[in-house]
Amino acid sequence: MRRIASREVSWKPCGLMTLPEADRDLAYGVHRHEHDGIVTIEFFYGGGFPVKHSVYLHRSAGAVERNEPLEMRCRWAHVKRLNERWYYVGD
């Protein structure tokens, strides 16, 4: 998160980024999106068959609520809060 916050990594226009070589064992993909000034970053680290995703999610502010009308809430069926800004999400 320090590298992301300090802009040491660059984002593609679609919100995707590739982690630096030294950090690629942490996640195979990273996606960033912003809604109402809240930045959400998803770190994809696991999966399975049929298609399943395991993701750590970081929010710059605010909690993820079950009734929240964000694209993310439609995409992730399982949400577990880990601390103030970090969540485990999956489908």
PDB file of N, CA, C and O in Angstrom, chain B, residues numbered from 101:
ATOM      1  N   MET B 101       0.828  -1.184   0.000  1.00  0.00           N
ATOM      2  CA  MET B 101       0.000   0.000   0.000  1.00  0.00           C
ATOM      3  C   MET B 101       0.877   1.253   0.000  1.00  0.00           C
ATOM      4  O   MET B 101       0.506   2.269  -0.587  1.00  0.00           O
ATOM      5  N   ARG B 102       2.013   1.186   0.642  1.00  0.00           N
ATOM      6  CA  ARG B 102       2.899   2.353   0.666  1.00  0.00           C
ATOM      7  C   ARG B 102       3.320   2.732  -0.746  1.00  0.00           C
ATOM      8  O   ARG B 102       3.302   3.910  -1.101  1.00  0.00           O
ATOM      9  N   ARG B 103       3.698   1.749  -1.555  1.00  0.00           N
ATOM     10  CA  ARG B 103       4.107   2.036  -2.939  1.00  0.00           C
ATOM     11  C   ARG B 103       2.951   2.585  -3.762  1.00  0.00           C
ATOM     12  O   ARG B 103       3.133   3.494  -4.572  1.00  0.00           O
ATOM     13  N   ILE B 104       1.769   2.033  -3.554  1.00  0.00           N
ATOM     14  CA  ILE B 104       0.605   2.511  -4.300  1.00  0.00           C
ATOM     15  C   ILE B 104       0.275   3.944  -3.901  1.00  0.00           C
ATOM     16  O   ILE B 104       0.035   4.793  -4.759  1.00  0.00           O
ATOM     17  N   ALA B 105       0.263   4.208  -2.609  1.00  0.00           N
ATOM     18  CA  ALA B 105      -0.063   5.549  -2.120  1.00  0.00           C
ATOM     19  C   ALA B 105       0.972   6.583  -2.557  1.00  0.00           C
ATOM     20  O   ALA B 105       0.629   7.735  -2.821  1.00  0.00           O
ATOM     21  N   SER B 106       2.229   6.175  -2.634  1.00  0.00           N
ATOM     22  CA  SER B 106       3.281   7.112  -3.012  1.00  0.00           C
ATOM     23  C   SER B 106       3.449   7.213  -4.524  1.00  0.00           C
ATOM     24  O   SER B 106       4.362   7.887  -4.999  1.00  0.00           O
ATOM     25  N   ARG B 107       2.585   6.557  -5.278  1.00  0.00           N
ATOM     26  CA  ARG B 107       2.603   6.593  -6.744  1.00  0.00           C
ATOM     27  C   ARG B 107       3.849   5.958  -7.345  1.00  0.00           C
ATOM     28  O   ARG B 107       4.263   6.322  -8.445  1.00  0.00           O
ATOM     29  N   GLU B 108       4.455   5.002  -6.620  1.00  0.00           N
ATOM     30  CA  GLU B 108       5.620   4.297  -7.154  1.00  0.00           C
ATOM     31  C   GLU B 108       5.214   3.289  -8.222  1.00  0.00           C
ATOM     32  O   GLU B 108       6.067   2.787  -8.955  1.00  0.00           O
ATOM     33  N   VAL B 109       3.941   2.993  -8.317  1.00  0.00           N
ATOM     34  CA  VAL B 109       3.447   2.081  -9.344  1.00  0.00           C
ATOM     35  C   VAL B 109       2.533   2.866 -10.269  1.00  0.00           C
ATOM     36  O   VAL B 109       1.933   3.860  -9.861  1.00  0.00           O
ATOM     37  N   SER B 110       2.428   2.423 -11.510  1.00  0.00           N
ATOM     38  CA  SER B 110       1.572   3.133 -12.461  1.00  0.00           C
ATOM     39  C   SER B 110       0.357   2.272 -12.798  1.00  0.00           C
ATOM     40  O   SER B 110       0.434   1.046 -12.877  1.00  0.00           O
ATOM     41  N   TRP B 111      -0.757   2.954 -12.992  1.00  0.00           N
ATOM     42  CA  TRP B 111      -2.022   2.302 -13.307  1.00  0.00           C
ATOM     43  C   TRP B 111      -2.323   2.446 -14.782  1.00  0.00           C
ATOM     44  O   TRP B 111      -2.056   3.492 -15.374  1.00  0.00           O
ATOM     45  N   LYS B 112      -2.875   1.410 -15.377  1.00  0.00           N
ATOM     46  CA  LYS B 112      -3.363   1.496 -16.744  1.00  0.00           C
ATOM     47  C   LYS B 112      -4.689   2.257 -16.712  1.00  0.00           C
ATOM     48  O   LYS B 112      -5.329   2.308 -15.662  1.00  0.00           O
ATOM     49  N   PRO B 113      -5.114   2.842 -17.814  1.00  0.00           N
ATOM     50  CA  PRO B 113      -6.365   3.624 -17.816  1.00  0.00           C
ATOM     51  C   PRO B 113      -7.596   2.853 -17.321  1.00  0.00           C
ATOM     52  O   PRO B 113      -8.530   3.463 -16.801  1.00  0.00           O
ATOM     53  N   CYS B 114      -7.612   1.544 -17.473  1.00  0.00           N
ATOM     54  CA  CYS B 114      -8.771   0.748 -17.058  1.00  0.00           C
ATOM     55  C   CYS B 114      -8.746   0.415 -15.567  1.00  0.00           C
ATOM     56  O   CYS B 114      -9.639  -0.284 -15.088  1.00  0.00           O
ATOM     57  N   GLY B 115      -7.747   0.894 -14.817  1.00  0.00           N
ATOM     58  CA  GLY B 115      -7.674   0.650 -13.390  1.00  0.00           C
ATOM     59  C   GLY B 115      -6.877  -0.574 -12.999  1.00  0.00           C
ATOM     60  O   GLY B 115      -6.849  -0.943 -11.824  1.00  0.00           O
ATOM     61  N   LEU B 116      -6.225  -1.215 -13.961  1.00  0.00           N
ATOM     62  CA  LEU B 116      -5.410  -2.397 -13.663  1.00  0.00           C
ATOM     63  C   LEU B 116      -3.950  -2.005 -13.520  1.00  0.00           C
ATOM     64  O   LEU B 116      -3.501  -1.017 -14.101  1.00  0.00           O
ATOM     65  N   MET B 117      -3.224  -2.775 -12.755  1.00  0.00           N
ATOM     66  CA  MET B 117      -1.787  -2.567 -12.641  1.00  0.00           C
ATOM     67  C   MET B 117      -1.095  -3.909 -12.497  1.00  0.00           C
ATOM     68  O   MET B 117      -1.714  -4.910 -12.136  1.00  0.00           O
ATOM     69  N   THR B 118       0.180  -3.915 -12.779  1.00  0.00           N
ATOM     70  CA  THR B 118       1.019  -5.077 -12.559  1.00  0.00           C
ATOM     71  C   THR B 118       1.938  -4.737 -11.402  1.00  0.00           C
ATOM     72  O   THR B 118       2.572  -3.682 -11.394  1.00  0.00           O
ATOM     73  N   LEU B 119       2.009  -5.610 -10.445  1.00  0.00           N
ATOM     74  CA  LEU B 119       2.885  -5.377  -9.305  1.00  0.00           C
ATOM     75  C   LEU B 119       4.345  -5.428  -9.744  1.00  0.00           C
ATOM     76  O   LEU B 119       4.682  -6.132 -10.695  1.00  0.00           O
ATOM     77  N   PRO B 120       5.210  -4.688  -9.059  1.00  0.00           N
ATOM     78  CA  PRO B 120       6.640  -4.796  -9.339  1.00  0.00           C
ATOM     79  C   PRO B 120       7.105  -6.245  -9.142  1.00  0.00           C
ATOM     80  O   PRO B 120       6.515  -6.984  -8.355  1.00  0.00           O
ATOM     81  N   GLU B 121       8.129  -6.636  -9.835  1.00  0.00           N
ATOM     82  CA  GLU B 121       8.635  -8.012  -9.794  1.00  0.00           C
ATOM     83  C   GLU B 121       8.815  -8.523  -8.368  1.00  0.00           C
ATOM     84  O   GLU B 121       8.480  -9.673  -8.085  1.00  0.00           O
ATOM     85  N   ALA B 122       9.328  -7.706  -7.477  1.00  0.00           N
ATOM     86  CA  ALA B 122       9.594  -8.124  -6.097  1.00  0.00           C
ATOM     87  C   ALA B 122       8.320  -8.443  -5.314  1.00  0.00           C
ATOM     88  O   ALA B 122       8.379  -9.128  -4.293  1.00  0.00           O
ATOM     89  N   ASP B 123       7.170  -7.953  -5.782  1.00  0.00           N
ATOM     90  CA  ASP B 123       5.910  -8.144  -5.051  1.00  0.00           C
ATOM     91  C   ASP B 123       4.928  -9.075  -5.749  1.00  0.00           C
ATOM     92  O   ASP B 123       3.808  -9.243  -5.265  1.00  0.00           O
ATOM     93  N   ARG B 124       5.301  -9.677  -6.852  1.00  0.00           N
ATOM     94  CA  ARG B 124       4.358 -10.486  -7.631  1.00  0.00           C
ATOM     95  C   ARG B 124       3.910 -11.762  -6.947  1.00  0.00           C
ATOM     96  O   ARG B 124       2.924 -12.369  -7.365  1.00  0.00           O
ATOM     97  N   ASP B 125       4.610 -12.180  -5.907  1.00  0.00           N
ATOM     98  CA  ASP B 125       4.153 -13.358  -5.172  1.00  0.00           C
ATOM     99  C   ASP B 125       2.985 -13.009  -4.244  1.00  0.00           C
ATOM    100  O   ASP B 125       2.368 -13.911  -3.678  1.00  0.00           O
ATOM    101  N   LEU B 126       2.674 -11.738  -4.078  1.00  0.00           N
ATOM    102  CA  LEU B 126       1.584 -11.300  -3.203  1.00  0.00           C
ATOM    103  C   LEU B 126       0.224 -11.357  -3.880  1.00  0.00           C
ATOM    104  O   LEU B 126      -0.776 -11.658  -3.230  1.00  0.00           O
ATOM    105  N   ALA B 127       0.171 -11.070  -5.188  1.00  0.00           N
ATOM    106  CA  ALA B 127      -1.104 -11.055  -5.909  1.00  0.00           C
ATOM    107  C   ALA B 127      -0.838 -11.223  -7.396  1.00  0.00           C
ATOM    108  O   ALA B 127       0.183 -10.759  -7.905  1.00  0.00           O
ATOM    109  N   TYR B 128      -1.760 -11.888  -8.099  1.00  0.00           N
ATOM    110  CA  TYR B 128      -1.586 -12.051  -9.537  1.00  0.00           C
ATOM    111  C   TYR B 128      -2.235 -10.929 -10.324  1.00  0.00           C
ATOM    112  O   TYR B 128      -2.005 -10.802 -11.527  1.00  0.00           O
ATOM    113  N   GLY B 129      -3.040 -10.115  -9.663  1.00  0.00           N
ATOM    114  CA  GLY B 129      -3.668  -8.988 -10.330  1.00  0.00           C
ATOM    115  C   GLY B 129      -4.143  -7.963  -9.324  1.00  0.00           C
ATOM    116  O   GLY B 129      -4.494  -8.307  -8.195  1.00  0.00           O
ATOM    117  N   VAL B 130      -4.154  -6.703  -9.732  1.00  0.00           N
ATOM    118  CA  VAL B 130      -4.598  -5.622  -8.860  1.00  0.00           C
ATOM    119  C   VAL B 130      -5.510  -4.710  -9.673  1.00  0.00           C
ATOM    120  O   VAL B 130      -5.184  -4.331 -10.798  1.00  0.00           O
ATOM    121  N   HIS B 131      -6.655  -4.363  -9.092  1.00  0.00           N
ATOM    122  CA  HIS B 131      -7.623  -3.492  -9.762  1.00  0.00           C
ATOM    123  C   HIS B 131      -7.988  -2.349  -8.835  1.00  0.00           C
ATOM    124  O   HIS B 131      -8.214  -2.555  -7.642  1.00  0.00           O
ATOM    125  N   ARG B 132      -8.047  -1.138  -9.387  1.00  0.00           N
ATOM    126  CA  ARG B 132      -8.364   0.064  -8.615  1.00  0.00           C
ATOM    127  C   ARG B 132      -9.588   0.732  -9.227  1.00  0.00           C
ATOM    128  O   ARG B 132      -9.678   0.880 -10.446  1.00  0.00           O
ATOM    129  N   HIS B 133     -10.531   1.137  -8.375  1.00  0.00           N
ATOM    130  CA  HIS B 133     -11.625   1.974  -8.852  1.00  0.00           C
ATOM    131  C   HIS B 133     -12.000   2.968  -7.777  1.00  0.00           C
ATOM    132  O   HIS B 133     -11.732   2.762  -6.593  1.00  0.00           O
ATOM    133  N   GLU B 134     -12.628   4.057  -8.212  1.00  0.00           N
ATOM    134  CA  GLU B 134     -12.983   5.143  -7.297  1.00  0.00           C
ATOM    135  C   GLU B 134     -14.452   5.486  -7.480  1.00  0.00           C
ATOM    136  O   GLU B 134     -14.948   5.557  -8.604  1.00  0.00           O
ATOM    137  N   HIS B 135     -15.148   5.700  -6.359  1.00  0.00           N
ATOM    138  CA  HIS B 135     -16.571   6.048  -6.369  1.00  0.00           C
ATOM    139  C   HIS B 135     -16.813   7.036  -5.243  1.00  0.00           C
ATOM    140  O   HIS B 135     -16.527   6.736  -4.084  1.00  0.00           O
ATOM    141  N   ASP B 136     -17.334   8.208  -5.566  1.00  0.00           N
ATOM    142  CA  ASP B 136     -17.607   9.254  -4.573  1.00  0.00           C
ATOM    143  C   ASP B 136     -16.388   9.576  -3.718  1.00  0.00           C
ATOM    144  O   ASP B 136     -16.518   9.808  -2.516  1.00  0.00           O
ATOM    145  N   GLY B 137     -15.211   9.593  -4.326  1.00  0.00           N
ATOM    146  CA  GLY B 137     -13.991   9.945  -3.616  1.00  0.00           C
ATOM    147  C   GLY B 137     -13.374   8.830  -2.790  1.00  0.00           C
ATOM    148  O   GLY B 137     -12.318   9.027  -2.188  1.00  0.00           O
ATOM    149  N   ILE B 138     -14.007   7.659  -2.746  1.00  0.00           N
ATOM    150  CA  ILE B 138     -13.468   6.515  -2.008  1.00  0.00           C
ATOM    151  C   ILE B 138     -12.744   5.597  -2.989  1.00  0.00           C
ATOM    152  O   ILE B 138     -13.331   5.122  -3.961  1.00  0.00           O
ATOM    153  N   VAL B 139     -11.477   5.357  -2.724  1.00  0.00           N
ATOM    154  CA  VAL B 139     -10.663   4.496  -3.585  1.00  0.00           C
ATOM    155  C   VAL B 139     -10.724   3.075  -3.043  1.00  0.00           C
ATOM    156  O   VAL B 139     -10.482   2.839  -1.860  1.00  0.00           O
ATOM    157  N   THR B 140     -11.049   2.132  -3.922  1.00  0.00           N
ATOM    158  CA  THR B 140     -11.073   0.712  -3.579  1.00  0.00           C
ATOM    159  C   THR B 140     -10.021   0.011  -4.423  1.00  0.00           C
ATOM    160  O   THR B 140      -9.990   0.169  -5.644  1.00  0.00           O
ATOM    161  N   ILE B 141      -9.162  -0.761  -3.775  1.00  0.00           N
ATOM    162  CA  ILE B 141      -8.131  -1.524  -4.484  1.00  0.00           C
ATOM    163  C   ILE B 141      -8.319  -2.990  -4.142  1.00  0.00           C
ATOM    164  O   ILE B 141      -8.364  -3.369  -2.971  1.00  0.00           O
ATOM    165  N   GLU B 142      -8.428  -3.813  -5.180  1.00  0.00           N
ATOM    166  CA  GLU B 142      -8.622  -5.259  -5.023  1.00  0.00           C
ATOM    167  C   GLU B 142      -7.338  -5.983  -5.407  1.00  0.00           C
ATOM    168  O   GLU B 142      -6.804  -5.781  -6.498  1.00  0.00           O
ATOM    169  N   PHE B 143      -6.845  -6.833  -4.498  1.00  0.00           N
ATOM    170  CA  PHE B 143      -5.645  -7.638  -4.732  1.00  0.00           C
ATOM    171  C   PHE B 143      -6.081  -9.081  -4.933  1.00  0.00           C
ATOM    172  O   PHE B 143      -6.455  -9.753  -3.971  1.00  0.00           O
ATOM    173  N   PHE B 144      -6.038  -9.562  -6.158  1.00  0.00           N
ATOM    174  CA  PHE B 144      -6.438 -10.932  -6.491  1.00  0.00           C
ATOM    175  C   PHE B 144      -5.276 -11.865  -6.183  1.00  0.00           C
ATOM    176  O   PHE B 144      -4.200 -11.738  -6.768  1.00  0.00           O
ATOM    177  N   TYR B 145      -5.495 -12.811  -5.257  1.00  0.00           N
ATOM    178  CA  TYR B 145      -4.391 -13.690  -4.868  1.00  0.00           C
ATOM    179  C   TYR B 145      -4.716 -15.169  -5.000  1.00  0.00           C
ATOM    180  O   TYR B 145      -3.797 -15.985  -4.944  1.00  0.00           O
ATOM    181  N   GLY B 146      -5.955 -15.552  -5.170  1.00  0.00           N
ATOM    182  CA  GLY B 146      -6.287 -16.967  -5.248  1.00  0.00           C
ATOM    183  C   GLY B 146      -7.484 -17.211  -6.139  1.00  0.00           C
ATOM    184  O   GLY B 146      -8.200 -16.283  -6.516  1.00  0.00           O
ATOM    185  N   GLY B 147      -7.689 -18.458  -6.467  1.00  0.00           N
ATOM    186  CA  GLY B 147      -8.816 -18.817  -7.321  1.00  0.00           C
ATOM    187  C   GLY B 147      -9.033 -20.312  -7.302  1.00  0.00           C
ATOM    188  O   GLY B 147      -8.351 -21.045  -6.586  1.00  0.00           O
ATOM    189  N   GLY B 148      -9.984 -20.754  -8.093  1.00  0.00           N
ATOM    190  CA  GLY B 148     -10.282 -22.170  -8.147  1.00  0.00           C
ATOM    191  C   GLY B 148     -11.182 -22.489  -9.312  1.00  0.00           C
ATOM    192  O   GLY B 148     -11.461 -21.629 -10.148  1.00  0.00           O
ATOM    193  N   PHE B 149     -11.641 -23.729  -9.371  1.00  0.00           N
ATOM    194  CA  PHE B 149     -12.542 -24.159 -10.428  1.00  0.00           C
ATOM    195  C   PHE B 149     -13.767 -24.793  -9.790  1.00  0.00           C
ATOM    196  O   PHE B 149     -13.611 -25.584  -8.859  1.00  0.00           O
ATOM    197  N   PRO B 150     -14.995 -24.483 -10.249  1.00  0.00           N
ATOM    198  CA  PRO B 150     -15.241 -23.500 -11.306  1.00  0.00           C
ATOM    199  C   PRO B 150     -14.765 -22.127 -10.874  1.00  0.00           C
ATOM    200  O   PRO B 150     -14.385 -21.930  -9.720  1.00  0.00           O
ATOM    201  N   VAL B 151     -14.783 -21.190 -11.786  1.00  0.00           N
ATOM    202  CA  VAL B 151     -14.150 -19.882 -11.557  1.00  0.00           C
ATOM    203  C   VAL B 151     -14.533 -19.298 -10.201  1.00  0.00           C
ATOM    204  O   VAL B 151     -15.701 -19.010  -9.938  1.00  0.00           O
ATOM    205  N   LYS B 152     -13.546 -19.132  -9.365  1.00  0.00           N
ATOM    206  CA  LYS B 152     -13.675 -18.516  -8.035  1.00  0.00           C
ATOM    207  C   LYS B 152     -12.518 -17.557  -7.872  1.00  0.00           C
ATOM    208  O   LYS B 152     -11.437 -17.770  -8.423  1.00  0.00           O
ATOM    209  N   HIS B 153     -12.747 -16.502  -7.116  1.00  0.00           N
ATOM    210  CA  HIS B 153     -11.704 -15.519  -6.867  1.00  0.00           C
ATOM    211  C   HIS B 153     -11.554 -15.298  -5.370  1.00  0.00           C
ATOM    212  O   HIS B 153     -12.546 -15.241  -4.643  1.00  0.00           O
ATOM    213  N   SER B 154     -10.327 -15.176  -4.914  1.00  0.00           N
ATOM    214  CA  SER B 154     -10.016 -14.802  -3.539  1.00  0.00           C
ATOM    215  C   SER B 154      -9.280 -13.477  -3.613  1.00  0.00           C
ATOM    216  O   SER B 154      -8.286 -13.339  -4.326  1.00  0.00           O
ATOM    217  N   VAL B 155      -9.785 -12.505  -2.864  1.00  0.00           N
ATOM    218  CA  VAL B 155      -9.306 -11.141  -3.035  1.00  0.00           C
ATOM    219  C   VAL B 155      -9.179 -10.455  -1.680  1.00  0.00           C
ATOM    220  O   VAL B 155     -10.057 -10.583  -0.827  1.00  0.00           O
ATOM    221  N   TYR B 156      -8.092  -9.733  -1.490  1.00  0.00           N
ATOM    222  CA  TYR B 156      -8.003  -8.792  -0.372  1.00  0.00           C
ATOM    223  C   TYR B 156      -8.366  -7.429  -0.933  1.00  0.00           C
ATOM    224  O   TYR B 156      -7.892  -7.035  -1.998  1.00  0.00           O
ATOM    225  N   LEU B 157      -9.196  -6.725  -0.217  1.00  0.00           N
ATOM    226  CA  LEU B 157      -9.705  -5.450  -0.689  1.00  0.00           C
ATOM    227  C   LEU B 157      -9.352  -4.366   0.327  1.00  0.00           C
ATOM    228  O   LEU B 157      -9.509  -4.556   1.533  1.00  0.00           O
ATOM    229  N   HIS B 158      -8.884  -3.248  -0.168  1.00  0.00           N
ATOM    230  CA  HIS B 158      -8.545  -2.097   0.691  1.00  0.00           C
ATOM    231  C   HIS B 158      -9.404  -0.909   0.268  1.00  0.00           C
ATOM    232  O   HIS B 158      -9.501  -0.594  -0.917  1.00  0.00           O
ATOM    233  N   ARG B 159     -10.032  -0.248   1.258  1.00  0.00           N
ATOM    234  CA  ARG B 159     -10.829   0.959   0.988  1.00  0.00           C
ATOM    235  C   ARG B 159     -10.161   2.139   1.667  1.00  0.00           C
ATOM    236  O   ARG B 159      -9.689   2.026   2.798  1.00  0.00           O
ATOM    237  N   SER B 160     -10.121   3.276   0.976  1.00  0.00           N
ATOM    238  CA  SER B 160      -9.494   4.466   1.548  1.00  0.00           C
ATOM    239  C   SER B 160     -10.319   5.036   2.689  1.00  0.00           C
ATOM    240  O   SER B 160      -9.773   5.703   3.568  1.00  0.00           O
ATOM    241  N   ALA B 161     -11.614   4.789   2.694  1.00  0.00           N
ATOM    242  CA  ALA B 161     -12.505   5.278   3.758  1.00  0.00           C
ATOM    243  C   ALA B 161     -13.820   4.515   3.676  1.00  0.00           C
ATOM    244  O   ALA B 161     -14.150   3.935   2.641  1.00  0.00           O
ATOM    245  N   GLY B 162     -14.560   4.521   4.768  1.00  0.00           N
ATOM    246  CA  GLY B 162     -15.886   3.912   4.765  1.00  0.00           C
ATOM    247  C   GLY B 162     -15.855   2.405   4.827  1.00  0.00           C
ATOM    248  O   GLY B 162     -14.882   1.765   4.427  1.00  0.00           O
ATOM    249  N   ALA B 163     -16.920   1.858   5.328  1.00  0.00           N
ATOM    250  CA  ALA B 163     -17.059   0.413   5.460  1.00  0.00           C
ATOM    251  C   ALA B 163     -17.790  -0.161   4.256  1.00  0.00           C
ATOM    252  O   ALA B 163     -18.562   0.542   3.603  1.00  0.00           O
ATOM    253  N   VAL B 164     -17.554  -1.416   3.964  1.00  0.00           N
ATOM    254  CA  VAL B 164     -18.308  -2.128   2.940  1.00  0.00           C
ATOM    255  C   VAL B 164     -19.558  -2.673   3.615  1.00  0.00           C
ATOM    256  O   VAL B 164     -19.464  -3.474   4.546  1.00  0.00           O
ATOM    257  N   GLU B 165     -20.696  -2.255   3.163  1.00  0.00           N
ATOM    258  CA  GLU B 165     -21.969  -2.682   3.746  1.00  0.00           C
ATOM    259  C   GLU B 165     -22.676  -3.637   2.803  1.00  0.00           C
ATOM    260  O   GLU B 165     -22.542  -3.524   1.585  1.00  0.00           O
ATOM    261  N   ARG B 166     -23.422  -4.571   3.354  1.00  0.00           N
ATOM    262  CA  ARG B 166     -24.130  -5.561   2.535  1.00  0.00           C
ATOM    263  C   ARG B 166     -25.122  -4.926   1.559  1.00  0.00           C
ATOM    264  O   ARG B 166     -25.309  -5.433   0.453  1.00  0.00           O
ATOM    265  N   ASN B 167     -25.755  -3.827   1.956  1.00  0.00           N
ATOM    266  CA  ASN B 167     -26.752  -3.210   1.083  1.00  0.00           C
ATOM    267  C   ASN B 167     -26.173  -2.074   0.239  1.00  0.00           C
ATOM    268  O   ASN B 167     -26.917  -1.304  -0.368  1.00  0.00           O
ATOM    269  N   GLU B 168     -24.876  -1.974   0.205  1.00  0.00           N
ATOM    270  CA  GLU B 168     -24.212  -0.900  -0.531  1.00  0.00           C
ATOM    271  C   GLU B 168     -24.399  -1.084  -2.030  1.00  0.00           C
ATOM    272  O   GLU B 168     -24.108  -2.158  -2.557  1.00  0.00           O
ATOM    273  N   PRO B 169     -24.877  -0.059  -2.725  1.00  0.00           N
ATOM    274  CA  PRO B 169     -25.160  -0.210  -4.158  1.00  0.00           C
ATOM    275  C   PRO B 169     -23.935   0.034  -5.035  1.00  0.00           C
ATOM    276  O   PRO B 169     -24.039   0.707  -6.060  1.00  0.00           O
ATOM    277  N   LEU B 170     -22.796  -0.492  -4.655  1.00  0.00           N
ATOM    278  CA  LEU B 170     -21.598  -0.352  -5.473  1.00  0.00           C
ATOM    279  C   LEU B 170     -21.436  -1.571  -6.363  1.00  0.00           C
ATOM    280  O   LEU B 170     -21.924  -2.657  -6.051  1.00  0.00           O
ATOM    281  N   GLU B 171     -20.747  -1.374  -7.466  1.00  0.00           N
ATOM    282  CA  GLU B 171     -20.445  -2.488  -8.359  1.00  0.00           C
ATOM    283  C   GLU B 171     -19.796  -3.639  -7.587  1.00  0.00           C
ATOM    284  O   GLU B 171     -20.064  -4.811  -7.852  1.00  0.00           O
ATOM    285  N   MET B 172     -18.937  -3.281  -6.629  1.00  0.00           N
ATOM    286  CA  MET B 172     -18.227  -4.295  -5.859  1.00  0.00           C
ATOM    287  C   MET B 172     -19.172  -5.217  -5.101  1.00  0.00           C
ATOM    288  O   MET B 172     -18.943  -6.425  -5.050  1.00  0.00           O
ATOM    289  N   ARG B 173     -20.225  -4.669  -4.515  1.00  0.00           N
ATOM    290  CA  ARG B 173     -21.157  -5.487  -3.730  1.00  0.00           C
ATOM    291  C   ARG B 173     -21.904  -6.457  -4.627  1.00  0.00           C
ATOM    292  O   ARG B 173     -22.303  -7.531  -4.176  1.00  0.00           O
ATOM    293  N   CYS B 174     -22.101  -6.099  -5.887  1.00  0.00           N
ATOM    294  CA  CYS B 174     -22.752  -7.028  -6.820  1.00  0.00           C
ATOM    295  C   CYS B 174     -21.786  -8.129  -7.224  1.00  0.00           C
ATOM    296  O   CYS B 174     -22.197  -9.256  -7.498  1.00  0.00           O
ATOM    297  N   ARG B 175     -20.513  -7.802  -7.259  1.00  0.00           N
ATOM    298  CA  ARG B 175     -19.510  -8.751  -7.728  1.00  0.00           C
ATOM    299  C   ARG B 175     -19.091  -9.746  -6.652  1.00  0.00           C
ATOM    300  O   ARG B 175     -18.836 -10.909  -6.967  1.00  0.00           O
ATOM    301  N   TRP B 176     -19.013  -9.324  -5.391  1.00  0.00           N
ATOM    302  CA  TRP B 176     -18.501 -10.184  -4.339  1.00  0.00           C
ATOM    303  C   TRP B 176     -19.623 -10.646  -3.404  1.00  0.00           C
ATOM    304  O   TRP B 176     -20.251  -9.844  -2.713  1.00  0.00           O
ATOM    305  N   ALA B 177     -19.850 -11.942  -3.404  1.00  0.00           N
ATOM    306  CA  ALA B 177     -20.917 -12.524  -2.574  1.00  0.00           C
ATOM    307  C   ALA B 177     -20.495 -12.638  -1.112  1.00  0.00           C
ATOM    308  O   ALA B 177     -21.343 -12.587  -0.221  1.00  0.00           O
ATOM    309  N   HIS B 178     -19.219 -12.788  -0.857  1.00  0.00           N
ATOM    310  CA  HIS B 178     -18.712 -12.969   0.507  1.00  0.00           C
ATOM    311  C   HIS B 178     -17.807 -11.803   0.885  1.00  0.00           C
ATOM    312  O   HIS B 178     -16.858 -11.480   0.170  1.00  0.00           O
ATOM    313  N   VAL B 179     -18.110 -11.185   2.004  1.00  0.00           N
ATOM    314  CA  VAL B 179     -17.301 -10.062   2.490  1.00  0.00           C
ATOM    315  C   VAL B 179     -17.015 -10.279   3.968  1.00  0.00           C
ATOM    316  O   VAL B 179     -17.939 -10.468   4.760  1.00  0.00           O
ATOM    317  N   LYS B 180     -15.739 -10.253   4.344  1.00  0.00           N
ATOM    318  CA  LYS B 180     -15.354 -10.373   5.749  1.00  0.00           C
ATOM    319  C   LYS B 180     -14.393  -9.226   6.073  1.00  0.00           C
ATOM    320  O   LYS B 180     -13.339  -9.083   5.454  1.00  0.00           O
ATOM    321  N   ARG B 181     -14.781  -8.423   7.050  1.00  0.00           N
ATOM    322  CA  ARG B 181     -13.926  -7.299   7.444  1.00  0.00           C
ATOM    323  C   ARG B 181     -12.777  -7.811   8.293  1.00  0.00           C
ATOM    324  O   ARG B 181     -12.986  -8.544   9.260  1.00  0.00           O
ATOM    325  N   LEU B 182     -11.549  -7.419   7.923  1.00  0.00           N
ATOM    326  CA  LEU B 182     -10.357  -7.844   8.652  1.00  0.00           C
ATOM    327  C   LEU B 182      -9.893  -6.784   9.640  1.00  0.00           C
ATOM    328  O   LEU B 182      -9.444  -7.115  10.738  1.00  0.00           O
ATOM    329  N   ASN B 183      -9.995  -5.527   9.266  1.00  0.00           N
ATOM    330  CA  ASN B 183      -9.720  -4.395  10.160  1.00  0.00           C
ATOM    331  C   ASN B 183     -10.380  -3.155   9.561  1.00  0.00           C
ATOM    332  O   ASN B 183     -11.266  -3.284   8.716  1.00  0.00           O
ATOM    333  N   GLU B 184      -9.976  -1.977   9.971  1.00  0.00           N
ATOM    334  CA  GLU B 184     -10.675  -0.751   9.571  1.00  0.00           C
ATOM    335  C   GLU B 184     -10.791  -0.580   8.061  1.00  0.00           C
ATOM    336  O   GLU B 184     -11.837  -0.154   7.573  1.00  0.00           O
ATOM    337  N   ARG B 185      -9.751  -0.898   7.321  1.00  0.00           N
ATOM    338  CA  ARG B 185      -9.767  -0.648   5.881  1.00  0.00           C
ATOM    339  C   ARG B 185      -9.573  -1.882   5.013  1.00  0.00           C
ATOM    340  O   ARG B 185      -9.647  -1.779   3.789  1.00  0.00           O
ATOM    341  N   TRP B 186      -9.326  -3.043   5.604  1.00  0.00           N
ATOM    342  CA  TRP B 186      -9.045  -4.248   4.839  1.00  0.00           C
ATOM    343  C   TRP B 186     -10.171  -5.262   4.970  1.00  0.00           C
ATOM    344  O   TRP B 186     -10.762  -5.428   6.037  1.00  0.00           O
ATOM    345  N   TYR B 187     -10.457  -5.944   3.846  1.00  0.00           N
ATOM    346  CA  TYR B 187     -11.509  -6.958   3.774  1.00  0.00           C
ATOM    347  C   TYR B 187     -10.991  -8.160   2.999  1.00  0.00           C
ATOM    348  O   TYR B 187     -10.091  -8.053   2.167  1.00  0.00           O
ATOM    349  N   TYR B 188     -11.591  -9.309   3.302  1.00  0.00           N
ATOM    350  CA  TYR B 188     -11.436 -10.479   2.429  1.00  0.00           C
ATOM    351  C   TYR B 188     -12.758 -10.575   1.679  1.00  0.00           C
ATOM    352  O   TYR B 188     -13.825 -10.546   2.291  1.00  0.00           O
ATOM    353  N   VAL B 189     -12.691 -10.687   0.358  1.00  0.00           N
ATOM    354  CA  VAL B 189     -13.913 -10.855  -0.430  1.00  0.00           C
ATOM    355  C   VAL B 189     -13.720 -12.025  -1.392  1.00  0.00           C
ATOM    356  O   VAL B 189     -12.595 -12.369  -1.753  1.00  0.00           O
ATOM    357  N   GLY B 190     -14.817 -12.619  -1.795  1.00  0.00           N
ATOM    358  CA  GLY B 190     -14.762 -13.731  -2.726  1.00  0.00           C
ATOM    359  C   GLY B 190     -16.110 -13.964  -3.369  1.00  0.00           C
ATOM    360  O   GLY B 190     -17.131 -13.433  -2.931  1.00  0.00           O
ATOM    361  N   ASP B 191     -16.094 -14.764  -4.410  1.00  0.00           N
ATOM    362  CA  ASP B 191     -17.352 -15.109  -5.078  1.00  0.00           C
ATOM    363  C   ASP B 191     -17.634 -16.580  -4.924  1.00  0.00           C
ATOM    364  O   ASP B 191     -18.650 -17.068  -5.418  1.00  0.00           O
TER     365      ASP B 191
END
